[in-house]
C-alpha cells in the first residue's frame, strides 16, 4: 500500500486534478490520497488558504461586506474547478453551504474560527476531488478525519497527533477503494477541529502512512526532486536521488521548502520510506528518503540558509564557575515563551540564538533587564539580522577538514563568520553570518562542495 500526498500546486485547478487522477490510476497500490487546499495557479495568484485567513479576519472584525466579498472569492475558486471538471453544480452549493455553516457556528474563541476556516480549504478540496474520481469511474470516497479517528492535541494552529490516533487510523487499511483524505487538520478529544502548523498536509500524509504501515509515502509536488541547494540561489543545482530522514529534517529546518521540518517524524519513527515526486512529471524517479543510505566521497549532500535570527550576547567574568548560570538564563527566556536554536559558549561569555520573530520591543527590554538584575552580568545586548547557513550530510561524521573547507570558502568571499555550531551527530554544520551575506555564502559553499560532484 502507498499513501500519496498532493500539495497545493498539484491540486490548484482542473488540469492538475486530472493529472492526480491519472497518477492514482497508474498504480493500484496508491490507496490513500491526501490533498492540500488549492494552491497558486500562477505566480500572481493567491493560495486558497490565504483567502480563507483573510475571510476569517473579516469575520472576527464583523465586516460583513468584506466577509461576503471574500466568501465569494473562495467559492469562485471551487466553482471554476467544478465547472472545468464537468461536475454537478451541487458540489459548489455544498461547498458554499459548508463555508457559511463554519462562519455562523458558535466558537469558544477566535482561534477555533480561524482553524475551522483554514481547514475548509483542504476539506472541501478533498470532497471535490473524491467527486471527480467517482465521476470518471474510480472507486473512491472522501473520508473525514474525525470519522477516521485522527485525534490531535488541542493547540490551535500547532496540533500534535495523539498516540491513540494511530490505532484508530489503522482501520483505513481495510477500507475498499481509494480514500481521499484532507490534510492539515484533525480533531481534539472533545471534538474541536484543530490544525497542524502551516504545511501540515505533509504531516497528515506521514501520520496516515505510519498508521496503515504503508510500504511507501509519496509526496507529490511541483519539482522533480530535492535539490542540493535552492534553485533560486544556485543555477541548476544537483538533484539528490537518496537521502536520510535526518538529512531531510535538517535541511527543512534550515529553509528547504519541500517539507515542513516536523513533517517526516511519523514516517521516521515507523521506518516508512518517503519519495518526493513531481505531479507534472510522475515518471521521474524523484528523491527517496530512507533511514540509512550509502555515504559517497563528498561529505555534504545539501546546503541551506534561513534568515531572521537574533543573538543574545551575555558576558560575565568567571561565568564557567557559576553553577546553574545556564539554567537560570534559559529560565528567563522560558518565562517569556522564547525557544532557542543554538547556544555557542566560551569561558566568560555565551550567545543564545533565537528566532527574531519572537522578540517584540517590550519582550526584548524585559529579557535584558532580568538578565542584568538576576544574573549580575558584565554585559548583555541583542543583535538582529543574522542568517544560519547549514551544511548537511551523513558523510561529515567521518570526514576530516569540512570546517576548514567551508570557512575557507566563506573567507574567499569576505563573509564574516559570527558563530559555528556542529551537532553531536555531526550530520549538520551551522554557520551564523549576517543575513545580507546569505546568498553569497550558499553560492560559494555550493561551489566548494559540489563543483565536481555527481550525486548517485
C-alpha positions as CSV (number, residue, x, y, z in Angstrom):
1,X,0.0,0.0,0.0
2,X,1.1,3.5,-0.8
3,X,0.0,6.8,0.6
4,X,0.2,9.7,-1.9
5,X,0.0,13.3,-0.8
6,X,-0.5,16.1,-3.3
7,X,0.5,19.7,-2.4
8,X,-1.3,22.9,-3.3
9,X,0.2,23.4,-6.7
10,X,-0.8,19.8,-7.6
11,X,-4.5,20.4,-6.9
12,X,-4.7,24.1,-7.9
13,X,-7.1,23.7,-10.8
14,X,-8.9,21.1,-13.0
15,X,-5.9,20.4,-15.2
16,X,-3.8,19.5,-12.2
17,X,-6.6,17.4,-10.6
18,X,-6.8,15.4,-13.8
19,X,-3.1,14.7,-13.5
20,X,-3.6,13.5,-10.0
21,X,-6.4,11.1,-11.1
22,X,-4.1,9.7,-13.8
23,X,-1.3,9.1,-11.3
24,X,-3.6,7.2,-8.9
25,X,-5.0,5.1,-11.7
26,X,-1.5,4.2,-12.9
27,X,-0.7,2.3,-9.7
28,X,-3.2,0.2,-7.9
29,X,-1.1,0.3,-4.7
30,X,-1.9,4.0,-4.3
31,X,-4.9,3.5,-1.9
32,X,-4.9,6.7,0.3
33,X,-4.7,10.1,-1.3
34,X,-4.1,13.1,1.0
35,X,-4.8,16.5,-0.6
36,X,-4.0,20.1,0.2
37,X,-6.1,23.2,-0.4
38,X,-5.9,24.6,-4.0
39,X,-2.6,26.5,-4.3
40,X,-1.5,29.1,-6.8
41,X,-2.4,28.7,-10.4
42,X,0.3,31.1,-11.4
43,X,2.9,33.4,-9.8
44,X,0.4,36.2,-9.4
45,X,-2.4,34.1,-7.9
46,X,-3.3,33.8,-4.3
47,X,-3.5,30.5,-2.4
48,X,-6.9,29.5,-1.2
49,X,-5.6,29.2,2.4
50,X,-4.6,32.8,2.3
51,X,-8.1,33.8,1.1
52,X,-9.5,31.8,4.0
53,X,-7.3,33.5,6.5
54,X,-8.4,36.9,5.2
55,X,-12.0,35.8,5.4
56,X,-11.6,34.7,9.0
57,X,-10.1,38.1,9.8
58,X,-13.2,39.9,8.4
59,X,-15.4,37.5,10.3
60,X,-13.7,38.4,13.6
61,X,-13.8,42.2,12.7
62,X,-17.5,42.0,12.0
63,X,-17.0,43.4,8.5
64,X,-20.0,41.8,6.7
65,X,-19.4,43.5,3.3
66,X,-15.8,42.2,3.2
67,X,-16.8,38.9,4.6
68,X,-19.3,38.3,1.8
69,X,-16.7,39.5,-0.8
70,X,-14.1,37.1,0.4
71,X,-16.6,34.3,0.8
72,X,-17.4,34.7,-2.9
73,X,-13.7,34.7,-3.8
74,X,-13.2,31.3,-2.1
75,X,-16.4,29.8,-3.6
76,X,-15.4,31.0,-7.0
77,X,-12.1,29.1,-6.8
78,X,-14.0,25.9,-6.3
79,X,-16.8,26.7,-8.7
80,X,-14.3,27.1,-11.5
81,X,-12.8,23.7,-10.8
82,X,-16.3,22.1,-10.6
83,X,-17.2,23.6,-14.0
84,X,-13.9,22.7,-15.7
85,X,-14.1,19.1,-14.3
86,X,-17.7,18.7,-15.6
87,X,-19.1,18.1,-12.1
88,X,-22.7,18.8,-11.0
89,X,-23.3,22.3,-9.6
90,X,-24.5,20.7,-6.4
91,X,-20.8,20.3,-5.4
92,X,-20.4,24.1,-5.5
93,X,-23.6,24.5,-3.5
94,X,-22.3,22.0,-0.9
95,X,-19.0,23.9,-0.6
96,X,-20.8,27.2,-0.1
97,X,-23.1,25.8,2.5
98,X,-20.2,24.3,4.3
99,X,-18.4,27.7,4.4
100,X,-21.5,29.6,5.6
101,X,-22.0,27.0,8.4
102,X,-18.4,27.4,9.5
103,X,-18.8,31.2,9.6
104,X,-22.1,31.0,11.6
105,X,-21.1,28.2,14.0
106,X,-20.6,29.1,17.7
107,X,-17.0,29.1,18.8
108,X,-15.4,29.5,22.2
109,X,-12.7,31.7,20.8
110,X,-11.3,33.3,17.6
111,X,-8.7,30.6,17.3
112,X,-11.4,28.0,16.7
113,X,-12.9,30.1,14.0
114,X,-9.6,30.6,12.2
115,X,-8.7,26.9,12.4
116,X,-12.1,25.9,11.1
117,X,-12.0,28.2,8.1
118,X,-8.4,27.4,7.2
119,X,-9.1,23.7,7.3
120,X,-12.1,24.1,4.9
121,X,-9.6,24.6,2.1
122,X,-8.3,21.0,2.4
123,X,-11.7,19.6,3.4
124,X,-13.7,21.0,0.5
125,X,-11.0,20.2,-2.0
126,X,-10.9,16.6,-0.8
127,X,-14.7,16.4,-1.3
128,X,-14.4,17.9,-4.8
129,X,-11.6,15.6,-5.8
130,X,-13.4,12.5,-4.5
131,X,-16.5,13.6,-6.5
132,X,-14.3,13.9,-9.6
133,X,-12.7,10.5,-9.1
134,X,-16.1,9.0,-8.7
135,X,-17.4,10.8,-11.9
136,X,-14.7,9.1,-14.1
137,X,-15.5,5.6,-12.7
138,X,-12.9,5.4,-9.9
139,X,-14.0,3.6,-6.7
140,X,-13.1,6.5,-4.5
141,X,-14.7,8.1,-1.4
142,X,-14.0,11.1,0.8
143,X,-13.1,10.3,4.5
144,X,-13.4,12.9,7.2
145,X,-10.5,13.0,9.7
146,X,-13.0,13.0,12.6
147,X,-14.7,9.8,11.4
148,X,-11.3,8.2,10.8
149,X,-10.1,8.9,14.3
150,X,-7.3,11.5,13.6
151,X,-7.1,12.7,17.2
152,X,-4.7,15.6,18.0
153,X,-3.8,17.9,20.9
154,X,-6.0,21.0,21.4
155,X,-3.4,23.5,20.2
156,X,-4.9,25.8,17.5
157,X,-2.5,26.1,14.6
158,X,0.0,23.8,16.2
159,X,-1.7,20.4,16.8
160,X,0.3,17.3,17.6
161,X,-1.0,13.8,16.8
162,X,-2.1,11.7,19.8
163,X,-0.7,8.1,20.0
164,X,-4.3,6.7,20.1
165,X,-4.9,8.1,16.6
166,X,-2.6,5.6,15.0
167,X,-4.7,2.7,16.3
168,X,-7.9,4.2,15.0
169,X,-6.5,5.2,11.7
170,X,-5.2,1.7,11.1
171,X,-8.7,0.6,10.1
172,X,-8.3,2.6,6.8
173,X,-6.1,-0.2,5.6
174,X,-9.2,-2.4,5.4
175,X,-11.4,0.0,3.6
176,X,-12.3,-0.8,0.0
177,X,-11.5,1.5,-2.9
178,X,-9.4,4.7,-2.9
179,X,-9.6,7.0,0.1
180,X,-9.4,10.8,-0.4
181,X,-8.4,12.4,2.9
182,X,-8.0,16.1,3.6
183,X,-4.7,17.2,5.0
184,X,-3.7,19.8,7.6
185,X,-6.2,19.1,10.4
186,X,-7.5,16.7,13.0
187,X,-9.9,16.8,15.9
188,X,-9.2,17.1,19.7
189,X,-10.7,14.5,22.1
190,X,-13.6,16.9,22.8
191,X,-14.4,17.1,19.1
192,X,-12.9,20.5,18.2
193,X,-11.3,20.9,14.8
194,X,-7.5,21.8,15.2
195,X,-5.0,22.5,12.5
196,X,-1.3,21.4,12.2
197,X,1.3,24.1,11.6
198,X,1.3,25.6,8.1
199,X,2.3,23.0,5.6
200,X,0.6,20.4,7.8
201,X,-0.8,18.3,4.9
202,X,2.7,16.8,4.8
203,X,2.2,15.8,8.4
204,X,-1.2,14.3,7.7
205,X,0.3,12.1,5.0
206,X,3.1,10.9,7.2
207,X,0.7,10.1,10.0
208,X,-1.5,8.0,7.7
209,X,1.5,6.2,6.2
210,X,2.6,5.2,9.7
211,X,-0.9,4.3,10.8
212,X,-1.5,1.9,7.9
213,X,2.1,0.7,7.8
214,X,2.4,1.8,4.2
215,X,5.2,0.4,2.0
216,X,5.9,4.0,0.7
217,X,4.8,7.5,1.4
218,X,4.8,9.5,-1.9
219,X,4.8,13.3,-1.6
220,X,3.9,14.9,-4.9
221,X,4.9,18.5,-5.5
222,X,6.0,20.6,-8.5
223,X,9.7,19.7,-8.7
224,X,11.4,16.5,-9.9
225,X,13.4,16.0,-6.7
226,X,15.0,17.6,-3.7
227,X,18.0,19.7,-4.8
228,X,21.3,20.2,-3.2
229,X,20.7,23.9,-2.9
230,X,17.9,26.4,-3.5
231,X,17.5,26.7,-7.4
232,X,16.7,30.4,-7.0
233,X,20.2,30.9,-5.5
234,X,22.3,28.3,-7.3
235,X,21.8,27.7,-11.0
236,X,20.9,24.2,-12.0
237,X,21.8,22.5,-8.6
238,X,22.3,18.7,-8.4
239,X,19.3,16.5,-7.8
240,X,19.5,14.4,-4.7
241,X,18.4,10.8,-5.5
242,X,18.6,9.4,-2.0
243,X,18.9,10.9,1.5
244,X,18.2,10.1,5.1
245,X,15.4,11.3,7.3
246,X,18.0,13.2,9.4
247,X,19.4,15.0,6.4
248,X,15.9,16.0,5.2
249,X,14.8,17.2,8.6
250,X,18.0,19.3,9.0
251,X,17.6,20.8,5.5
252,X,13.9,21.5,6.1
253,X,14.7,23.2,9.4
254,X,17.3,25.4,7.6
255,X,14.9,26.7,5.0
256,X,14.2,24.0,2.4
257,X,10.6,24.4,1.3
258,X,9.9,20.8,0.2
259,X,8.8,19.7,3.7
260,X,7.8,21.3,7.0
261,X,10.6,20.3,9.4
262,X,8.2,18.2,11.5
263,X,6.5,16.5,8.6
264,X,8.6,13.3,8.4
265,X,8.6,12.4,12.1
266,X,5.7,9.9,12.0
267,X,7.3,8.2,8.9
268,X,10.8,8.3,10.5
269,X,9.6,6.7,13.7
270,X,7.9,3.9,11.8
271,X,10.5,3.3,9.2
272,X,8.3,4.3,6.2
273,X,10.4,5.4,3.2
274,X,9.3,8.6,1.6
275,X,9.6,9.6,-2.1
276,X,9.4,13.2,-3.3
277,X,7.9,13.2,-6.8
278,X,6.6,15.7,-9.4
279,X,2.9,15.7,-10.3
280,X,3.8,17.3,-13.6
281,X,6.5,14.6,-14.4
282,X,5.4,11.5,-12.5
283,X,7.8,9.2,-14.4
284,X,10.8,10.9,-12.8
285,X,12.2,8.7,-10.0
286,X,12.3,11.7,-7.6
287,X,14.1,11.7,-4.2
288,X,13.9,8.7,-1.9
289,X,14.2,9.5,1.8
290,X,15.2,6.5,4.0
291,X,16.5,5.7,7.4
292,X,20.1,4.9,6.2
293,X,21.9,5.4,2.9
294,X,25.3,4.7,1.4
295,X,27.8,7.5,2.1
296,X,29.7,8.7,-1.0
297,X,33.0,10.6,-1.3
298,X,31.5,14.0,-0.8
299,X,30.6,14.5,2.9
300,X,27.9,17.1,2.1
301,X,24.6,16.3,0.5
302,X,22.8,19.7,0.7
303,X,23.3,23.4,1.7
304,X,20.5,25.6,3.0
305,X,20.1,29.0,4.6
306,X,17.5,30.7,6.7
307,X,17.2,34.3,7.8
308,X,15.6,36.1,10.6
309,X,17.7,35.2,13.6
310,X,18.8,37.3,16.6
311,X,21.6,36.7,19.1
312,X,21.5,37.4,22.8
313,X,25.1,38.1,23.9
314,X,25.8,37.6,27.6
315,X,29.3,38.2,29.2
316,X,30.2,37.6,32.9
317,X,33.7,37.1,34.3
318,X,34.1,33.5,35.7
319,X,30.7,32.5,34.3
320,X,32.1,29.0,33.8
321,X,32.4,28.5,37.6
322,X,28.9,29.7,38.4
323,X,26.8,26.6,38.9
324,X,23.3,26.9,37.4
325,X,24.1,30.0,35.3
326,X,22.9,28.5,32.0
327,X,19.8,27.1,33.6
328,X,18.8,30.5,35.0
329,X,19.5,32.2,31.7
330,X,17.2,29.8,29.9
331,X,14.5,30.1,32.5
332,X,14.4,33.8,31.8
333,X,13.7,33.0,28.2
334,X,11.2,30.3,29.1
335,X,9.2,32.8,31.2
336,X,8.9,34.9,28.0
337,X,7.8,31.8,26.0
338,X,11.0,32.1,23.8
339,X,12.7,28.9,22.4
340,X,16.3,28.9,21.4
341,X,18.0,27.5,18.3
342,X,21.8,27.4,19.3
343,X,23.9,28.2,22.3
344,X,27.6,28.6,21.5
345,X,29.6,29.4,24.6
346,X,33.0,30.4,25.9
347,X,34.6,30.7,29.4
348,X,33.2,34.1,30.2
349,X,30.5,34.6,27.6
350,X,27.7,32.8,25.9
351,X,25.3,33.5,23.0
352,X,21.7,32.4,22.6
353,X,20.5,32.3,19.0
354,X,16.7,32.7,18.7
355,X,14.2,33.4,16.0
356,X,13.9,37.2,15.7
357,X,10.2,37.0,15.3
358,X,9.9,36.1,19.0
359,X,11.2,39.5,20.1
360,X,8.9,42.4,20.5
361,X,10.3,45.7,21.8
362,X,8.7,45.0,25.2
363,X,9.9,41.4,25.4
364,X,13.5,42.4,24.5
365,X,13.6,45.1,27.2
366,X,12.2,42.6,29.8
367,X,14.7,40.0,29.0
368,X,17.7,42.3,29.1
369,X,16.6,43.9,32.4
370,X,16.1,40.5,34.0
371,X,19.5,39.1,32.8
372,X,21.2,42.3,34.2
373,X,19.5,42.2,37.6
374,X,19.1,38.4,38.2
375,X,22.4,37.2,36.7
376,X,24.5,40.2,37.5
377,X,26.3,40.1,34.2
378,X,29.1,42.4,32.9
379,X,27.3,42.9,29.6
380,X,24.2,41.8,27.8
381,X,22.8,43.0,24.4
382,X,20.9,41.7,21.5
383,X,21.9,41.9,17.8
384,X,19.5,41.2,15.0
385,X,19.8,40.4,11.3
386,X,21.6,37.1,11.3
387,X,21.2,34.1,8.9
388,X,22.0,30.5,9.7
389,X,23.8,28.7,6.8
390,X,23.8,24.9,7.2
391,X,25.8,22.2,5.6
392,X,24.1,18.8,5.8
393,X,25.4,15.3,5.2
394,X,25.8,11.9,6.9
395,X,29.3,11.7,5.5
396,X,30.6,14.6,7.6
397,X,30.8,12.3,10.6
398,X,33.9,10.5,9.3
399,X,35.3,13.3,7.2
400,X,38.3,15.5,8.0
401,X,38.6,19.1,7.0
402,X,34.9,20.0,6.4
403,X,35.0,23.1,8.6
404,X,38.3,24.1,7.1
405,X,37.0,23.9,3.6
406,X,33.7,25.7,4.5
407,X,35.4,28.5,6.4
408,X,38.0,28.9,3.6
409,X,35.2,29.2,1.0
410,X,33.4,31.9,3.1
411,X,36.7,33.7,3.6
412,X,37.2,33.9,-0.2
413,X,34.0,35.9,-0.5
414,X,34.7,38.1,2.6
415,X,31.8,36.5,4.6
416,X,32.4,37.0,8.3
417,X,31.5,34.0,10.5
418,X,29.8,35.1,13.7
419,X,29.2,31.6,15.0
420,X,29.9,27.9,14.3
421,X,27.9,25.1,15.7
422,X,28.0,21.3,14.9
423,X,25.5,18.9,16.4
424,X,26.8,15.8,18.3
425,X,25.5,13.6,15.4
426,X,27.8,15.6,13.0
427,X,25.0,15.4,10.4
428,X,24.9,19.2,10.2
429,X,27.3,22.1,10.5
430,X,25.9,25.6,11.1
431,X,27.5,29.0,10.4
432,X,25.9,32.2,11.8
433,X,26.5,35.1,9.4
434,X,24.9,38.5,8.7
435,X,21.9,37.8,6.6
436,X,22.9,40.1,3.8
437,X,25.7,37.6,3.1
438,X,23.4,34.5,3.0
439,X,23.0,34.3,-0.8
440,X,26.8,34.7,-1.4
441,X,27.6,32.1,1.3
442,X,25.3,29.5,-0.2
443,X,26.7,30.0,-3.7
444,X,30.4,29.8,-2.5
445,X,29.8,26.8,-0.4
446,X,28.0,25.0,-3.2
447,X,30.9,25.8,-5.5
448,X,33.3,24.3,-2.9
449,X,31.5,21.1,-2.2
450,X,29.6,20.4,-5.5
451,X,31.6,21.9,-8.4
452,X,32.9,18.4,-9.5
453,X,30.3,16.2,-7.8
454,X,27.6,13.9,-9.3
455,X,25.0,12.7,-6.8
456,X,24.3,9.0,-7.1
